[in-house]
Amino acid sequence: MRSLHALIGLGLVIGTTVAAGQAVLPKDIYPETGNRFPSVKREALNEAGKKIYDARVDAFGPGSIRLYSQPVADSMTGLNDYLRRKSGLEPRLVELAILVTAREMDSEYVWTAHEPPALKAGLQQAIIDTVKYRRPVTTLGEKDAVIVQLGRDAIGKHKVGSDTFARAVKVFGHQGVVNIVALMGDYAATTILLNVADQRVRPKDKSLLPIP
């Protein structure tokens, strides 16, 4: 009888969850992180780790996962800060490079986290949709088109043609190209980590990226 009651209760819980429009998480996903890693305990970290911990929005995402290897967290936090905020690349182009990477790697988490900030940074919805729906870059400005083509070639095709490279250097210079590609590489590495963790978008968010 108790087993029957337990099964009925479980059915009610599942039914309520589905009715509320929430996906039932796999058994290896922790609800507090939305991935396969349990949340790191703040008291287990040193002072540098606690600063990174305190800067998080919540337990979701790559920042929390990287705290399991604090040298990785320290290094990648510093690199990400430089590439996004100190490299001299316009904020709207930073977000474009991130979105191109997310699209080419089909990362729902990264895309959903960055489409709203991209709009706030001044990246027009038409440009975002060109990336989201893999449209031709013929309607884009030179800077935007070069970044999109670099990402599509480097990540999607695994090869960048001479013409694309020459255009990129002409527009951004050698250091600029290295910074842009390093930014894409940073988010490609992030996506791989999220894929291993089977990261879900935050419960308050709806995925903004159609897959595939």
C-alpha positions in Angstrom: 0.0 0.0 0.0 2.8 2.4 0.9 4.5 1.6 -2.5 1.2 2.4 -4.2 0.9 5.7 -2.4 4.5 6.6 -3.2 3.9 5.9 -6.9 0.7 8.1 -6.9 2.6 10.9 -5.1 5.4 10.7 -7.6 2.9 10.8 -10.5 1.3 13.9 -9.0 4.7 15.6 -8.7 5.6 14.8 -12.3 2.2 15.9 -13.5 2.4 19.1 -11.6 5.9 19.8 -13.0 4.8 19.1 -16.6 1.7 21.2 -16.1 3.7 24.1 -14.9 5.8 24.0 -18.1 9.0 22.8 -16.4 11.1 20.0 -17.8 11.8 17.1 -15.6 15.5 17.0 -14.9 17.6 13.9 -15.5 18.7 12.1 -12.3 22.3 13.4 -12.6 21.3 17.1 -12.8 21.5 19.1 -9.5 18.5 21.5 -9.4 20.6 24.2 -7.6 23.2 24.3 -10.4 21.2 23.0 -13.4 24.1 20.7 -14.3 26.0 17.5 -13.2 28.1 19.3 -10.6 26.8 20.0 -7.1 27.3 23.6 -5.9 30.7 24.4 -4.4 30.6 25.3 -0.8 32.0 28.8 0.0 33.7 27.7 3.2 35.8 25.2 1.2 37.4 28.0 -0.8 40.4 30.3 -0.1 40.0 34.1 -0.1 40.5 34.4 -3.9 38.0 31.7 -4.5 35.5 33.4 -2.2 35.8 36.6 -4.2 34.9 34.7 -7.4 32.1 32.9 -5.5 30.6 36.1 -4.3 30.7 37.7 -7.7 28.3 35.0 -9.1 24.7 35.8 -10.0 23.7 32.3 -8.8 25.1 28.8 -8.8 24.3 28.3 -12.5 26.9 28.5 -15.2 30.6 28.0 -16.0 31.9 30.2 -13.2 30.6 27.9 -10.5 31.9 24.8 -12.2 35.4 26.2 -12.6 35.6 26.8 -8.9 36.3 23.0 -8.6 39.7 23.9 -10.1 40.6 27.3 -8.7 43.7 27.8 -10.8 41.4 27.4 -13.9 38.9 29.7 -12.4 41.6 32.4 -11.6 43.2 32.2 -15.1 40.0 32.1 -17.1 38.3 34.8 -15.1 41.3 37.1 -15.7 41.5 36.2 -19.4 37.7 36.7 -19.9 37.9 40.1 -18.1 40.7 41.3 -20.4 39.1 40.1 -23.6 35.6 41.5 -22.9 36.5 44.7 -21.1 40.1 45.7 -21.7 41.1 44.6 -25.2 39.7 47.7 -26.8 37.0 45.9 -28.7 33.6 47.6 -28.8 31.1 46.1 -26.3 28.7 45.3 -29.1 31.4 43.5 -31.1 32.4 41.6 -28.0 28.9 40.3 -27.7 28.7 39.5 -31.4 31.8 37.4 -31.2 30.3 35.5 -28.2 27.0 35.0 -30.0 28.7 33.7 -33.1 30.6 31.2 -31.0 27.4 30.1 -29.2 25.6 29.7 -32.5 28.4 27.7 -34.2 28.6 25.4 -31.1 24.8 25.3 -30.5 25.2 26.5 -26.9 21.7 27.3 -25.6 23.1 28.4 -22.2 25.7 30.9 -23.6 23.3 32.3 -26.2 20.5 32.8 -23.8 22.8 34.5 -21.3 24.2 36.8 -24.0 21.5 37.8 -26.4 19.9 40.4 -23.9 23.3 42.0 -23.0 24.1 42.1 -26.7 20.9 44.2 -27.3 21.8 46.5 -24.4 25.3 46.9 -25.8 23.8 48.2 -29.1 23.9 45.2 -31.3 20.8 45.4 -33.5 18.3 42.6 -33.5 18.7 42.2 -37.3 22.4 41.4 -36.8 21.6 39.0 -33.9 19.0 37.2 -36.1 21.5 36.9 -39.0 23.7 34.9 -36.6 20.9 33.0 -34.9 19.3 31.8 -38.2 22.6 31.4 -40.1 21.7 34.0 -42.7 24.2 35.5 -45.3 26.4 38.3 -44.0 25.9 40.5 -47.1 23.6 42.9 -45.3 26.1 43.5 -42.4 28.6 46.2 -42.0 32.3 45.3 -42.5 33.2 44.8 -38.8 30.2 42.7 -38.1 30.5 40.7 -41.3 34.2 39.9 -40.6 33.5 38.7 -37.0 30.6 36.5 -38.1 32.7 35.0 -41.0 35.7 34.4 -38.8 33.6 32.5 -36.3 31.7 30.5 -39.0 35.0 29.5 -40.7 37.1 28.8 -37.7 34.5 27.0 -35.6 32.1 25.6 -38.2 34.5 24.8 -41.1 37.7 24.4 -39.0 39.5 26.5 -41.6 39.8 30.3 -42.3 40.4 31.3 -45.9 43.1 33.8 -46.9 40.5 36.4 -48.0 38.7 36.3 -44.7 41.9 36.6 -42.7 43.1 39.5 -44.9 39.8 41.3 -44.4 40.0 40.8 -40.6 43.6 42.1 -40.4 42.6 45.1 -42.5 39.7 46.0 -40.2 41.1 45.0 -36.8 44.8 44.7 -37.1 46.9 41.7 -36.1 46.4 42.2 -32.3 42.7 42.8 -32.8 42.3 39.5 -34.7 44.2 37.6 -32.0 41.9 39.2 -29.4 38.7 38.4 -31.3 39.7 34.8 -32.0 40.9 34.4 -28.4 37.5 35.6 -27.2 35.8 33.0 -29.4 38.2 30.4 -28.1 37.4 31.4 -24.5 33.7 30.8 -25.1 34.3 27.6 -27.1 36.1 26.2 -24.1 33.3 27.4 -21.9 30.8 25.6 -24.2 32.8 22.4 -24.0 32.7 22.6 -20.2 29.0 23.2 -20.2 28.4 20.3 -22.6 30.2 17.9 -20.3 28.2 19.3 -17.4 24.9 19.0 -19.4 24.2 22.6 -18.3 20.6 23.8 -18.5 19.4 27.4 -18.8 18.3 29.1 -15.6 14.8 28.3 -14.5 13.7 31.9 -14.9 14.9 31.9 -18.5 13.6 30.5 -21.7 16.1 29.3 -24.3 16.5 31.9 -27.0 18.5 29.7 -29.4 16.8 27.3 -31.8 18.6 24.0 -32.0 20.0 22.9 -34.4 
